[in-house]
Amino acid sequence: KIHYNQKEYKESLSALRDALSVAKAARLLNSKMVTDIRNLLSLATEMVAKSKDDGAPPE
């Protein structure tokens, strides 16, 4: 059984937020790419919210 922990999820969320901030600030990415990053951030946020105390991945 593969275990995911909240620390890893939160590090991933932080990295995605940083990527989105850089994209907005530099305006190097087109709007579709910014939308894709936002969608990933939303999905990752849901995973963190659903992750169990024992580190089990969301079903």
RODO-798726 format. One record per residue: x, y, z of N, C-alpha, C, O, CB in turn; residue number from 1; residue in one letter. Coordinates in steps of 0.2 Angstrom, whole numbers, plus 2048, in hexadecimal, padded with zeros to 3 digits. Atoms other than C-alpha are relative to their C-alpha. Glycine has a CB too. Layout:
<pt><n_X>X</n_X><n_Y>Y</n_Y><n_Z>Z</n_Z><ca_X>X</ca_X><ca_Y>Y</ca_Y><ca_Z>Z</ca_Z><c_X>X</c_X><c_Y>Y</c_Y><c_Z>Z</c_Z><o_X>X</o_X><o_Y>Y</o_Y><o_Z>Z</o_Z><cb_X>X</cb_X><cb_Y>Y</cb_Y><cb_Z>Z</cb_Z><seq>NUM</seq><type>A</type></pt>
...
! end
This chain:
<pt><n_X>804</n_X><n_Y>7FA</n_Y><n_Z>800</n_Z><ca_X>800</ca_X><ca_Y>800</ca_Y><ca_Z>800</ca_Z><c_X>804</c_X><c_Y>806</c_Y><c_Z>800</c_Z><o_X>809</o_X><o_Y>807</o_Y><o_Z>804</o_Z><cb_X>7FB</cb_X><cb_Y>800</cb_Y><cb_Z>806</cb_Z><seq>1</seq><type>K</type></pt>
<pt><n_X>7FC</n_X><n_Y>7FA</n_Y><n_Z>800</n_Z><ca_X>807</ca_X><ca_Y>811</ca_Y><ca_Z>7FB</ca_Z><c_X>7FD</c_X><c_Y>805</c_Y><c_Z>805</c_Z><o_X>7F7</o_X><o_Y>806</o_Y><o_Z>805</o_Z><cb_X>800</cb_X><cb_Y>803</cb_Y><cb_Z>7F9</cb_Z><seq>2</seq><type>I</type></pt>
<pt><n_X>802</n_X><n_Y>7FB</n_Y><n_Z>7FB</n_Z><ca_X>806</ca_X><ca_Y>81E</ca_Y><ca_Z>808</ca_Z><c_X>802</c_X><c_Y>807</c_Y><c_Z>7FD</c_Z><o_X>808</o_X><o_Y>808</o_Y><o_Z>7FB</o_Z><cb_X>803</cb_X><cb_Y>7FF</cb_Y><cb_Z>807</cb_Z><seq>3</seq><type>H</type></pt>
<pt><n_X>7FE</n_X><n_Y>7F9</n_Y><n_Z>801</n_Z><ca_X>805</ca_X><ca_Y>831</ca_Y><ca_Z>805</ca_Z><c_X>7FF</c_X><c_Y>804</c_Y><c_Z>806</c_Z><o_X>7FA</o_X><o_Y>802</o_Y><o_Z>80A</o_Z><cb_X>7FB</cb_X><cb_Y>803</cb_Y><cb_Z>7FA</cb_Z><seq>4</seq><type>Y</type></pt>
<pt><n_X>801</n_X><n_Y>7FC</n_Y><n_Z>7F9</n_Z><ca_X>807</ca_X><ca_Y>83D</ca_Y><ca_Z>813</ca_Z><c_X>7FF</c_X><c_Y>807</c_Y><c_Z>7FE</c_Z><o_X>800</o_X><o_Y>80A</o_Y><o_Z>7F9</o_Z><cb_X>806</cb_X><cb_Y>800</cb_Y><cb_Z>804</cb_Z><seq>5</seq><type>N</type></pt>
<pt><n_X>802</n_X><n_Y>7F9</n_Y><n_Z>801</n_Z><ca_X>800</ca_X><ca_Y>84F</ca_Y><ca_Z>815</ca_Z><c_X>806</c_X><c_Y>804</c_Y><c_Z>7FF</c_Z><o_X>805</o_X><o_Y>809</o_Y><o_Z>7FB</o_Z><cb_X>7FC</cb_X><cb_Y>802</cb_Y><cb_Z>806</cb_Z><seq>6</seq><type>Q</type></pt>
<pt><n_X>7FA</n_X><n_Y>7FC</n_Y><n_Z>802</n_Z><ca_X>812</ca_X><ca_Y>856</ca_Y><ca_Z>815</ca_Z><c_X>801</c_X><c_Y>800</c_Y><c_Z>7F9</c_Z><o_X>803</o_X><o_Y>806</o_Y><o_Z>7F6</o_Z><cb_X>806</cb_X><cb_Y>7FE</cb_Y><cb_Z>805</cb_Z><seq>7</seq><type>K</type></pt>
<pt><n_X>7FE</n_X><n_Y>801</n_Y><n_Z>807</n_Z><ca_X>815</ca_X><ca_Y>850</ca_Y><ca_Z>804</ca_Z><c_X>7FB</c_X><c_Y>804</c_Y><c_Z>7FB</c_Z><o_X>7FC</o_X><o_Y>808</o_Y><o_Z>7F7</o_Z><cb_X>800</cb_X><cb_Y>7F9</cb_Y><cb_Z>7FD</cb_Z><seq>8</seq><type>E</type></pt>
<pt><n_X>805</n_X><n_Y>7FC</n_Y><n_Z>803</n_Z><ca_X>804</ca_X><ca_Y>857</ca_Y><ca_Z>7FE</ca_Z><c_X>801</c_X><c_Y>807</c_Y><c_Z>800</c_Z><o_X>800</o_X><o_Y>80B</o_Y><o_Z>7FC</o_Z><cb_X>7F9</cb_X><cb_Y>7FE</cb_Y><cb_Z>802</cb_Z><seq>9</seq><type>Y</type></pt>
<pt><n_X>7FF</n_X><n_Y>7F8</n_Y><n_Z>7FF</n_Z><ca_X>807</ca_X><ca_Y>868</ca_Y><ca_Z>806</ca_Z><c_X>806</c_X><c_Y>803</c_Y><c_Z>7FC</c_Z><o_X>806</o_X><o_Y>808</o_Y><o_Z>7FA</o_Z><cb_X>801</cb_X><cb_Y>801</cb_Y><cb_Z>807</cb_Z><seq>10</seq><type>K</type></pt>
<pt><n_X>7FA</n_X><n_Y>7FE</n_Y><n_Z>804</n_Z><ca_X>818</ca_X><ca_Y>869</ca_Y><ca_Z>7FE</ca_Z><c_X>7FF</c_X><c_Y>801</c_Y><c_Z>7F9</c_Z><o_X>801</o_X><o_Y>805</o_Y><o_Z>7F5</o_Z><cb_X>806</cb_X><cb_Y>7FB</cb_Y><cb_Z>801</cb_Z><seq>11</seq><type>E</type></pt>
<pt><n_X>803</n_X><n_Y>800</n_Y><n_Z>807</n_Z><ca_X>810</ca_X><ca_Y>865</ca_Y><ca_Z>7ED</ca_Z><c_X>7FC</c_X><c_Y>806</c_Y><c_Z>7FF</c_Z><o_X>7FD</o_X><o_Y>80A</o_Y><o_Z>7FA</o_Z><cb_X>7FD</cb_X><cb_Y>7FA</cb_Y><cb_Z>7FE</cb_Z><seq>12</seq><type>S</type></pt>
<pt><n_X>804</n_X><n_Y>7FA</n_Y><n_Z>801</n_Z><ca_X>803</ca_X><ca_Y>873</ca_Y><ca_Z>7F0</ca_Z><c_X>804</c_X><c_Y>806</c_Y><c_Z>800</c_Z><o_X>803</o_X><o_Y>80A</o_Y><o_Z>7FC</o_Z><cb_X>7FB</cb_X><cb_Y>800</cb_Y><cb_Z>806</cb_Z><seq>13</seq><type>L</type></pt>
<pt><n_X>7FC</n_X><n_Y>7FA</n_Y><n_Z>7FF</n_Z><ca_X>810</ca_X><ca_Y>87F</ca_Y><ca_Z>7F5</ca_Z><c_X>804</c_X><c_Y>801</c_Y><c_Z>7F9</c_Z><o_X>805</o_X><o_Y>807</o_Y><o_Z>7F7</o_Z><cb_X>806</cb_X><cb_Y>800</cb_Y><cb_Z>805</cb_Z><seq>14</seq><type>S</type></pt>
<pt><n_X>7FD</n_X><n_Y>800</n_Y><n_Z>806</n_Z><ca_X>81A</ca_X><ca_Y>87B</ca_Y><ca_Z>7E5</ca_Z><c_X>7FB</c_X><c_Y>803</c_Y><c_Z>7FA</c_Z><o_X>7FD</o_X><o_Y>807</o_Y><o_Z>7F6</o_Z><cb_X>803</cb_X><cb_Y>7F9</cb_Y><cb_Z>7FE</cb_Z><seq>15</seq><type>A</type></pt>
<pt><n_X>805</n_X><n_Y>7FE</n_Y><n_Z>805</n_Z><ca_X>80A</ca_X><ca_Y>87D</ca_Y><ca_Z>7DA</ca_Z><c_X>7FF</c_X><c_Y>808</c_Y><c_Z>801</c_Z><o_X>7FE</o_X><o_Y>80B</o_Y><o_Z>7FC</o_Z><cb_X>7FA</cb_X><cb_Y>7FC</cb_Y><cb_Z>800</cb_Z><seq>16</seq><type>L</type></pt>
<pt><n_X>802</n_X><n_Y>7F9</n_Y><n_Z>7FF</n_Z><ca_X>806</ca_X><ca_Y>88E</ca_Y><ca_Z>7E2</ca_Z><c_X>806</c_X><c_Y>804</c_Y><c_Z>7FE</c_Z><o_X>805</o_X><o_Y>80A</o_Y><o_Z>7FB</o_Z><cb_X>7FF</cb_X><cb_Y>801</cb_Y><cb_Z>808</cb_Z><seq>17</seq><type>R</type></pt>
<pt><n_X>7FA</n_X><n_Y>7FC</n_Y><n_Z>802</n_Z><ca_X>818</ca_X><ca_Y>894</ca_Y><ca_Z>7DF</ca_Z><c_X>800</c_X><c_Y>800</c_Y><c_Z>7F8</c_Z><o_X>802</o_X><o_Y>805</o_Y><o_Z>7F5</o_Z><cb_X>807</cb_X><cb_Y>7FC</cb_Y><cb_Z>803</cb_Z><seq>18</seq><type>D</type></pt>
<pt><n_X>800</n_X><n_Y>801</n_Y><n_Z>807</n_Z><ca_X>817</ca_X><ca_Y>88E</ca_Y><ca_Z>7CD</ca_Z><c_X>7FA</c_X><c_Y>805</c_Y><c_Z>7FD</c_Z><o_X>7FC</o_X><o_Y>809</o_Y><o_Z>7F8</o_Z><cb_X>7FE</cb_X><cb_Y>7F9</cb_Y><cb_Z>7FD</cb_Z><seq>19</seq><type>A</type></pt>
<pt><n_X>806</n_X><n_Y>7FB</n_Y><n_Z>802</n_Z><ca_X>806</ca_X><ca_Y>898</ca_Y><ca_Z>7CB</ca_Z><c_X>802</c_X><c_Y>807</c_Y><c_Z>801</c_Z><o_X>801</o_X><o_Y>80B</o_Y><o_Z>7FC</o_Z><cb_X>7FA</cb_X><cb_Y>7FE</cb_Y><cb_Z>803</cb_Z><seq>20</seq><type>L</type></pt>
<pt><n_X>7FD</n_X><n_Y>7FA</n_Y><n_Z>7FE</n_Z><ca_X>80E</ca_X><ca_Y>8A7</ca_Y><ca_Z>7D3</ca_Z><c_X>805</c_X><c_Y>803</c_Y><c_Z>7FB</c_Z><o_X>804</o_X><o_Y>808</o_Y><o_Z>7F8</o_Z><cb_X>802</cb_X><cb_Y>801</cb_Y><cb_Z>807</cb_Z><seq>21</seq><type>S</type></pt>
<pt><n_X>7FB</n_X><n_Y>7FE</n_Y><n_Z>805</n_Z><ca_X>81D</ca_X><ca_Y>8A7</ca_Y><ca_Z>7C7</ca_Z><c_X>7FD</c_X><c_Y>801</c_Y><c_Z>7FA</c_Z><o_X>7FF</o_X><o_Y>806</o_Y><o_Z>7F6</o_Z><cb_X>805</cb_X><cb_Y>7FA</cb_Y><cb_Z>800</cb_Z><seq>22</seq><type>V</type></pt>
<pt><n_X>803</n_X><n_Y>800</n_Y><n_Z>807</n_Z><ca_X>812</ca_X><ca_Y>8A4</ca_Y><ca_Z>7B8</ca_Z><c_X>7FC</c_X><c_Y>807</c_Y><c_Z>7FF</c_Z><o_X>7FD</o_X><o_Y>80A</o_Y><o_Z>7FA</o_Z><cb_X>7FB</cb_X><cb_Y>7FB</cb_Y><cb_Z>7FF</cb_Z><seq>23</seq><type>A</type></pt>
<pt><n_X>804</n_X><n_Y>7FA</n_Y><n_Z>800</n_Z><ca_X>807</ca_X><ca_Y>8B3</ca_Y><ca_Z>7BD</ca_Z><c_X>805</c_X><c_Y>806</c_Y><c_Z>7FF</c_Z><o_X>804</o_X><o_Y>80B</o_Y><o_Z>7FB</o_Z><cb_X>7FB</cb_X><cb_Y>801</cb_Y><cb_Z>806</cb_Z><seq>24</seq><type>K</type></pt>
<pt><n_X>7FC</n_X><n_Y>7FA</n_Y><n_Z>800</n_Z><ca_X>815</ca_X><ca_Y>8BF</ca_Y><ca_Z>7C1</ca_Z><c_X>804</c_X><c_Y>801</c_Y><c_Z>7FA</c_Z><o_X>805</o_X><o_Y>806</o_Y><o_Z>7F7</o_Z><cb_X>805</cb_X><cb_Y>7FF</cb_Y><cb_Z>806</cb_Z><seq>25</seq><type>A</type></pt>
<pt><n_X>7FC</n_X><n_Y>7FF</n_Y><n_Z>806</n_Z><ca_X>820</ca_X><ca_Y>8BB</ca_Y><ca_Z>7B2</ca_Z><c_X>7FC</c_X><c_Y>800</c_Y><c_Z>7F9</c_Z><o_X>7FE</o_X><o_Y>803</o_Y><o_Z>7F4</o_Z><cb_X>804</cb_X><cb_Y>7FA</cb_Y><cb_Z>7FF</cb_Z><seq>26</seq><type>A</type></pt>
<pt><n_X>804</n_X><n_Y>800</n_Y><n_Z>806</n_Z><ca_X>811</ca_X><ca_Y>8B9</ca_Y><ca_Z>7A6</ca_Z><c_X>803</c_X><c_Y>7FC</c_Y><c_Z>7FA</c_Z><o_X>802</o_X><o_Y>7FE</o_Y><o_Z>7F4</o_Z><cb_X>7FE</cb_X><cb_Y>807</cb_Y><cb_Z>7FE</cb_Z><seq>27</seq><type>R</type></pt>
<pt><n_X>7FC</n_X><n_Y>804</n_Y><n_Z>806</n_Z><ca_X>81B</ca_X><ca_Y>8AC</ca_Y><ca_Z>79C</ca_Z><c_X>7FB</c_X><c_Y>7FA</c_Y><c_Z>7FE</c_Z><o_X>7FC</o_X><o_Y>7F8</o_Y><o_Z>7F8</o_Z><cb_X>806</cb_X><cb_Y>7FD</cb_Y><cb_Z>803</cb_Z><seq>28</seq><type>L</type></pt>
<pt><n_X>804</n_X><n_Y>806</n_Y><n_Z>802</n_Z><ca_X>80D</ca_X><ca_Y>89F</ca_Y><ca_Z>79C</ca_Z><c_X>7F9</c_X><c_Y>803</c_Y><c_Z>7FD</c_Z><o_X>7F7</o_X><o_Y>808</o_Y><o_Z>800</o_Z><cb_X>7FF</cb_X><cb_Y>7FB</cb_Y><cb_Z>806</cb_Z><seq>29</seq><type>L</type></pt>
<pt><n_X>807</n_X><n_Y>7FE</n_Y><n_Z>803</n_Z><ca_X>7FD</ca_X><ca_Y>8A0</ca_Y><ca_Z>792</ca_Z><c_X>7FB</c_X><c_Y>7FF</c_Y><c_Z>805</c_Z><o_X>7FC</o_X><o_Y>7FB</o_Y><o_Z>80A</o_Z><cb_X>7FF</cb_X><cb_Y>7FD</cb_Y><cb_Z>7F9</cb_Z><seq>30</seq><type>N</type></pt>
<pt><n_X>805</n_X><n_Y>800</n_Y><n_Z>7FB</n_Z><ca_X>7ED</ca_X><ca_Y>8A1</ca_Y><ca_Z>79B</ca_Z><c_X>7FD</c_X><c_Y>7F8</c_Y><c_Z>801</c_Z><o_X>7FB</o_X><o_Y>7F6</o_Y><o_Z>806</o_Z><cb_X>7FA</cb_X><cb_Y>804</cb_Y><cb_Z>7FD</cb_Z><seq>31</seq><type>S</type></pt>
<pt><n_X>802</n_X><n_Y>807</n_Y><n_Z>7FF</n_Z><ca_X>7E9</ca_X><ca_Y>88E</ca_Y><ca_Z>797</ca_Z><c_X>805</c_X><c_Y>7FD</c_Y><c_Z>805</c_Z><o_X>803</o_X><o_Y>7F9</o_Y><o_Z>809</o_Z><cb_X>800</cb_X><cb_Y>7FD</cb_Y><cb_Z>7F9</cb_Z><seq>32</seq><type>K</type></pt>
<pt><n_X>7FB</n_X><n_Y>803</n_Y><n_Z>7FC</n_Z><ca_X>7F9</ca_X><ca_Y>889</ca_Y><ca_Z>7A0</ca_Z><c_X>7FF</c_X><c_Y>802</c_Y><c_Z>807</c_Z><o_X>7FF</o_X><o_Y>7FE</o_Y><o_Z>80C</o_Z><cb_X>807</cb_X><cb_Y>802</cb_Y><cb_Z>7FE</cb_Z><seq>33</seq><type>M</type></pt>
<pt><n_X>802</n_X><n_Y>7FE</n_Y><n_Z>7F9</n_Z><ca_X>7F4</ca_X><ca_Y>894</ca_Y><ca_Z>7AF</ca_Z><c_X>7FA</c_X><c_Y>7FC</c_Y><c_Z>803</c_Z><o_X>7FA</o_X><o_Y>7FB</o_Y><o_Z>809</o_Z><cb_X>7FF</cb_X><cb_Y>808</cb_Y><cb_Z>800</cb_Z><seq>34</seq><type>V</type></pt>
<pt><n_X>806</n_X><n_Y>804</n_Y><n_Z>7FE</n_Z><ca_X>7E3</ca_X><ca_Y>88C</ca_Y><ca_Z>7AF</ca_Z><c_X>802</c_X><c_Y>7F9</c_Y><c_Z>802</c_Z><o_X>7FF</o_X><o_Y>7F6</o_Y><o_Z>807</o_Z><cb_X>7FB</cb_X><cb_Y>800</cb_Y><cb_Z>7FA</cb_Z><seq>35</seq><type>T</type></pt>
<pt><n_X>7FE</n_X><n_Y>807</n_Y><n_Z>7FE</n_Z><ca_X>7EB</ca_X><ca_Y>87B</ca_Y><ca_Z>7AF</ca_Z><c_X>804</c_X><c_Y>7FF</c_Y><c_Z>807</c_Z><o_X>802</o_X><o_Y>7FB</o_Y><o_Z>80B</o_Z><cb_X>805</cb_X><cb_Y>7FD</cb_Y><cb_Z>7FA</cb_Z><seq>36</seq><type>D</type></pt>
<pt><n_X>7FD</n_X><n_Y>800</n_Y><n_Z>7F9</n_Z><ca_X>7F6</ca_X><ca_Y>87F</ca_Y><ca_Z>7BE</ca_Z><c_X>7FB</c_X><c_Y>801</c_Y><c_Z>805</c_Z><o_X>7FB</o_X><o_Y>7FE</o_Y><o_Z>80B</o_Z><cb_X>805</cb_X><cb_Y>806</cb_Y><cb_Z>800</cb_Z><seq>37</seq><type>I</type></pt>
<pt><n_X>805</n_X><n_Y>7FF</n_Y><n_Z>7FB</n_Z><ca_X>7E7</ca_X><ca_Y>886</ca_Y><ca_Z>7C7</ca_Z><c_X>7FC</c_X><c_Y>7F9</c_Y><c_Z>801</c_Z><o_X>7FA</o_X><o_Y>7F8</o_Y><o_Z>807</o_Z><cb_X>7FB</cb_X><cb_Y>805</cb_Y><cb_Z>7FE</cb_Z><seq>38</seq><type>R</type></pt>
<pt><n_X>803</n_X><n_Y>807</n_Y><n_Z>800</n_Z><ca_X>7DE</ca_X><ca_Y>875</ca_Y><ca_Z>7C3</ca_Z><c_X>804</c_X><c_Y>7FB</c_Y><c_Z>804</c_Z><o_X>801</o_X><o_Y>7F8</o_Y><o_Z>809</o_Z><cb_X>7FE</cb_X><cb_Y>7FD</cb_Y><cb_Z>7F9</cb_Z><seq>39</seq><type>N</type></pt>
<pt><n_X>7FC</n_X><n_Y>805</n_Y><n_Z>7FC</n_Z><ca_X>7EC</ca_X><ca_Y>86B</ca_Y><ca_Z>7CA</ca_Z><c_X>800</c_X><c_Y>802</c_Y><c_Z>808</c_Z><o_X>800</o_X><o_Y>7FE</o_Y><o_Z>80C</o_Z><cb_X>808</cb_X><cb_Y>800</cb_Y><cb_Z>7FD</cb_Z><seq>40</seq><type>L</type></pt>
<pt><n_X>800</n_X><n_Y>7FE</n_Y><n_Z>7F9</n_Z><ca_X>7ED</ca_X><ca_Y>876</ca_Y><ca_Z>7DA</ca_Z><c_X>7F9</c_X><c_Y>7FE</c_Y><c_Z>803</c_Z><o_X>7F9</o_X><o_Y>7FC</o_Y><o_Z>809</o_Z><cb_X>801</cb_X><cb_Y>808</cb_Y><cb_Z>800</cb_Z><seq>41</seq><type>L</type></pt>
<pt><n_X>807</n_X><n_Y>802</n_Y><n_Z>7FE</n_Z><ca_X>7DA</ca_X><ca_Y>873</ca_Y><ca_Z>7DC</ca_Z><c_X>800</c_X><c_Y>7F9</c_Y><c_Z>802</c_Z><o_X>7FD</o_X><o_Y>7F7</o_Y><o_Z>807</o_Z><cb_X>7FB</cb_X><cb_Y>802</cb_Y><cb_Z>7FB</cb_Z><seq>42</seq><type>S</type></pt>
<pt><n_X>800</n_X><n_Y>808</n_Y><n_Z>7FF</n_Z><ca_X>7DC</ca_X><ca_Y>860</ca_Y><ca_Z>7DA</ca_Z><c_X>804</c_X><c_Y>7FF</c_Y><c_Z>806</c_Z><o_X>803</o_X><o_Y>7FB</o_Y><o_Z>80B</o_Z><cb_X>802</cb_X><cb_Y>7FD</cb_Y><cb_Z>7FA</cb_Z><seq>43</seq><type>L</type></pt>
<pt><n_X>7FB</n_X><n_Y>802</n_Y><n_Z>7FB</n_Z><ca_X>7EB</ca_X><ca_Y>860</ca_Y><ca_Z>7E6</ca_Z><c_X>7FD</c_X><c_Y>802</c_Y><c_Z>807</c_Z><o_X>7FE</o_X><o_Y>7FF</o_Y><o_Z>80C</o_Z><cb_X>807</cb_X><cb_Y>804</cb_Y><cb_Z>7FF</cb_Z><seq>44</seq><type>A</type></pt>
<pt><n_X>804</n_X><n_Y>7FE</n_Y><n_Z>7FA</n_Z><ca_X>7E1</ca_X><ca_Y>86A</ca_Y><ca_Z>7F3</ca_Z><c_X>7FB</c_X><c_Y>7FB</c_Y><c_Z>802</c_Z><o_X>7FB</o_X><o_Y>7FA</o_Y><o_Z>808</o_Z><cb_X>7FD</cb_X><cb_Y>807</cb_Y><cb_Z>7FF</cb_Z><seq>45</seq><type>T</type></pt>
<pt><n_X>805</n_X><n_Y>805</n_Y><n_Z>7FE</n_Z><ca_X>7D3</ca_X><ca_Y>85E</ca_Y><ca_Z>7F3</ca_Z><c_X>804</c_X><c_Y>7F9</c_Y><c_Z>802</c_Z><o_X>801</o_X><o_Y>7F7</o_Y><o_Z>807</o_Z><cb_X>7FC</cb_X><cb_Y>7FE</cb_Y><cb_Z>7F9</cb_Z><seq>46</seq><type>E</type></pt>
<pt><n_X>7FC</n_X><n_Y>805</n_Y><n_Z>7FE</n_Z><ca_X>7E0</ca_X><ca_Y>850</ca_Y><ca_Z>7F5</ca_Z><c_X>802</c_X><c_Y>801</c_Y><c_Z>807</c_Z><o_X>802</o_X><o_Y>7FC</o_Y><o_Z>80B</o_Z><cb_X>806</cb_X><cb_Y>7FE</cb_Y><cb_Z>7FC</cb_Z><seq>47</seq><type>M</type></pt>
<pt><n_X>7FE</n_X><n_Y>7FF</n_Y><n_Z>7F9</n_Z><ca_X>7E7</ca_X><ca_Y>858</ca_Y><ca_Z>805</ca_Z><c_X>7FA</c_X><c_Y>800</c_Y><c_Z>804</c_Z><o_X>7FA</o_X><o_Y>7FD</o_Y><o_Z>80A</o_Z><cb_X>803</cb_X><cb_Y>807</cb_Y><cb_Z>800</cb_Z><seq>48</seq><type>V</type></pt>
<pt><n_X>806</n_X><n_Y>800</n_Y><n_Z>7FC</n_Z><ca_X>7D5</ca_X><ca_Y>85B</ca_Y><ca_Z>80B</ca_Z><c_X>7FE</c_X><c_Y>7F9</c_Y><c_Z>802</c_Z><o_X>7FB</o_X><o_Y>7F7</o_Y><o_Z>807</o_Z><cb_X>7FB</cb_X><cb_Y>804</cb_Y><cb_Z>7FD</cb_Z><seq>49</seq><type>A</type></pt>
<pt><n_X>802</n_X><n_Y>807</n_Y><n_Z>800</n_Z><ca_X>7D1</ca_X><ca_Y>848</ca_Y><ca_Z>808</ca_Z><c_X>804</c_X><c_Y>7FC</c_Y><c_Z>804</c_Z><o_X>802</o_X><o_Y>7F6</o_Y><o_Z>806</o_Z><cb_X>7FE</cb_X><cb_Y>7FE</cb_Y><cb_Z>7FA</cb_Z><seq>50</seq><type>K</type></pt>
<pt><n_X>7FB</n_X><n_Y>804</n_Y><n_Z>7FE</n_Z><ca_X>7E1</ca_X><ca_Y>841</ca_Y><ca_Z>80E</ca_Z><c_X>7FF</c_X><c_Y>7FE</c_Y><c_Z>808</c_Z><o_X>7FD</o_X><o_Y>802</o_Y><o_Z>80C</o_Z><cb_X>807</cb_X><cb_Y>803</cb_Y><cb_Z>800</cb_Z><seq>51</seq><type>S</type></pt>
<pt><n_X>801</n_X><n_Y>803</n_Y><n_Z>7F9</n_Z><ca_X>7DF</ca_X><ca_Y>836</ca_Y><ca_Z>81E</ca_Z><c_X>806</c_X><c_Y>801</c_Y><c_Z>805</c_Z><o_X>80B</o_X><o_Y>802</o_Y><o_Z>803</o_Z><cb_X>7FE</cb_X><cb_Y>7F9</cb_Y><cb_Z>800</cb_Z><seq>52</seq><type>K</type></pt>
<pt><n_X>7FA</n_X><n_Y>7FF</n_Y><n_Z>7FB</n_Z><ca_X>7E9</ca_X><ca_Y>838</ca_Y><ca_Z>82E</ca_Z><c_X>805</c_X><c_Y>7FB</c_Y><c_Z>800</c_Z><o_X>80B</o_X><o_Y>7FC</o_Y><o_Z>801</o_Z><cb_X>7FC</cb_X><cb_Y>800</cb_Y><cb_Z>807</cb_Z><seq>53</seq><type>D</type></pt>
<pt><n_X>7FB</n_X><n_Y>806</n_Y><n_Z>800</n_Z><ca_X>7F1</ca_X><ca_Y>827</ca_Y><ca_Z>82B</ca_Z><c_X>804</c_X><c_Y>801</c_Y><c_Z>7F9</c_Z><o_X>809</o_X><o_Y>7FD</o_Y><o_Z>7F8</o_Z><cb_X>7FD</cb_X><cb_Y>7FA</cb_Y><cb_Z>800</cb_Z><seq>54</seq><type>D</type></pt>
<pt><n_X>7FC</n_X><n_Y>7FF</n_Y><n_Z>806</n_Z><ca_X>7F8</ca_X><ca_Y>82E</ca_Y><ca_Z>81A</ca_Z><c_X>7FD</c_X><c_Y>7FC</c_Y><c_Z>7FA</c_Z><o_X>801</o_X><o_Y>7FC</o_Y><o_Z>7F5</o_Z><cb_X>807</cb_X><cb_Y>7FE</cb_Y><cb_Z>802</cb_Z><seq>55</seq><type>G</type></pt>
<pt><n_X>803</n_X><n_Y>804</n_Y><n_Z>806</n_Z><ca_X>7ED</ca_X><ca_Y>823</ca_Y><ca_Z>80F</ca_Z><c_X>7FE</c_X><c_Y>805</c_Y><c_Z>7FB</c_Z><o_X>7FB</o_X><o_Y>80B</o_Y><o_Z>7FC</o_Z><cb_X>7FA</cb_X><cb_Y>7FC</cb_Y><cb_Z>803</cb_Z><seq>56</seq><type>A</type></pt>
<pt><n_X>802</n_X><n_Y>7FB</n_Y><n_Z>806</n_Z><ca_X>7EA</ca_X><ca_Y>82B</ca_Y><ca_Z>7FE</ca_Z><c_X>7F8</c_X><c_Y>800</c_Y><c_Z>800</c_Z><o_X>7F5</o_X><o_Y>7FB</o_Y><o_Z>802</o_Z><cb_X>803</cb_X><cb_Y>7FD</cb_Y><cb_Z>7F9</cb_Z><seq>57</seq><type>P</type></pt>
<pt><n_X>808</n_X><n_Y>800</n_Y><n_Z>801</n_Z><ca_X>7D8</ca_X><ca_Y>831</ca_Y><ca_Z>7FA</ca_Z><c_X>7FE</c_X><c_Y>7FB</c_Y><c_Z>7FB</c_Z><o_X>801</o_X><o_Y>7F9</o_Y><o_Z>7F6</o_Z><cb_X>7FE</cb_X><cb_Y>807</cb_Y><cb_Z>7FE</cb_Z><seq>58</seq><type>P</type></pt>
<pt><n_X>803</n_X><n_Y>805</n_Y><n_Z>805</n_Z><ca_X>7CD</ca_X><ca_Y>824</ca_Y><ca_Z>7F2</ca_Z><c_X>7FD</c_X><c_Y>804</c_Y><c_Z>7FA</c_Z><o_X>7FA</o_X><o_Y>800</o_Y><o_Z>7F6</o_Z><cb_X>7FB</cb_X><cb_Y>7FC</cb_Y><cb_Z>804</cb_Z><seq>59</seq><type>E</type></pt>
! end
